[in-house]
């Protein structure tokens, strides 16, 4: 993973020192909240419904055990003993005191972490496939490119004050685990017929009040042109993006209004003007970054491990968990172990300090000191020997981290909603907990199969409800919370926006509604058919008839 160089260390410490002075001036009344707001946002600090919230960057979702232990220590020392992992592969603390935030940032800097690019109208934390570098279906590891983009964008003067926030995601596989089609720019690494590495470029995707699938801009871009082409896209956006109306300021609106063809024409024209040597890093710079992501020293192991096979055969509970949680690794004898942060009835994405330390210990002992954060609010141990998986599971069990529900009905994505967020119009967490409890029986989850339920507490869609197989949007109507349901959304390589199926439901009705939708699917599906496949085959009408029959 990336390591700080002298510039990074100096830059982050200077930023902490500057912000410490700004916080002191705010506390003493020398800065008003209006004056302080842009300063705190540049350092990842939000003012939410009840308290400040600090969002910490975890670039492309990769961290080590020392960093995870520091996150745990911060949760205990400065917050309420837990952190919340987000859909942008970051972590949030919901209760820090303003006076403590500079100390938190100093503590983060001790382990090469910070809160830069987690807020404000800038290029945000670059996200990537959470199995990057270890996925069996990967063309190339996207993390060196994500780090290259992070460095290029962190202090780029032309893109420090954009019309609106800007999000980039990178994947290195045909299977999209980074939801690139829902980003301002989505990048997929691919090979051409000559075996050269390059990129497919998408632009103009996003959720919120105007959900749009990103448009294809380039089917093939040589790898050496990446930064120059990104700069061309950013120049067109920065020049034409709306600054008079924040609801129309995202690049997705620009792409839609210009049309994908005209937008692409302007990008290509701008790209032709750019003096590429000024933008493309020297080969040694890319090589320097890539060296930090060199594969660890894997052991030469048989892929069919007898210890793992014996544990599967003899322990039904372990076998059920492994079936849901363990994925194929590119190296024989190793596996990817996914850790659910979604216990039945729990708060999606939350982890206690004790749990964070447990994961750090497991990473150090069993996963070559590496951890990933997923955009679905879970964690990953990317490098576990198959013979160690049973031992990992046993220790996860001790810390309530062994839910066998990855990808199932209770693996729910949820934003913090009205319990924390000042922008929210309805609660998300209690709805997620209630649905999870209702569907939490193991036999019931196995009957349902793979299902992505996603919940947002307002139109900003931080819970990614547009991409949910079942999406739930919390809104306010005449002083009451009600919930709009969408069906058929997906964030994968066949991305789709969920369709609104009709009038919303009260908080008391929404769990019953979800269960009716699921029962309707089970009654109509063909053998082996997933919810999404069934919905795309039969359409919304059978679901509408079932859920509105009694309304």
NORQUI-V371553 format. One line per field, one symbol per residue. phi: phi as a letter, one per 40 degrees, with the letter a starting at -180 (. if undefined). burial: # if it has 24 or more other ideal C-beta (glycine too) atoms within 12 Angstrom, else .. Layout:
phi=???
burial=???
This chain:
phi=.cbcbccdcccccccccccdcccdccccgcbcccccdcccccbgbbbccbacbbbbcbdfgbabccccccccccdccbbbgabbcbcbgbbbbcbccdcccdccccccccbgbabcgbagcbccdcbadcbdgbcccccacccdcccdcccccdbcccbcbcdadabbbbbbbcccbbfccbbdbbbbcabcccgccabcbbagcibgcbcaccccbacabddccdcccccccccccccbccbcaccbccccccccccgcccdcdcccccdccccddcbccddcccccccccbdccccccbccccccccccccbbcccccccccbbbcccbdgbacbcbcbbcdgccdgcacdccccccccccccbbfgbbbbccbgbbbbcbbcdccccccdcccdcbfbbccbdgbcccccaccgccbccccbacbdccdcccdccbccdccccccgcabbbbbcaccgccfccccdbbbbcbbafgbcabcbbbgcabccbdacccccidcbcdcccccccccdcccdccbccdgccdccccccbgcdccddccbcbb
burial=##.#...#...#..##..##.##..#.........#..##########..##########################.##..###############.#.###.######.#########################..#################.#..#..############..###############......############.#########..#.#.##############.##.......########.#.#..##.###.##..#....#.#....#..##.##...........#..#..##.....#..#######.###.############.########.#########..############################.##..#.#####################.##############.###...##..#############################....#############.#######..##.#.##########.###..#....###.##..#.#.###.##....
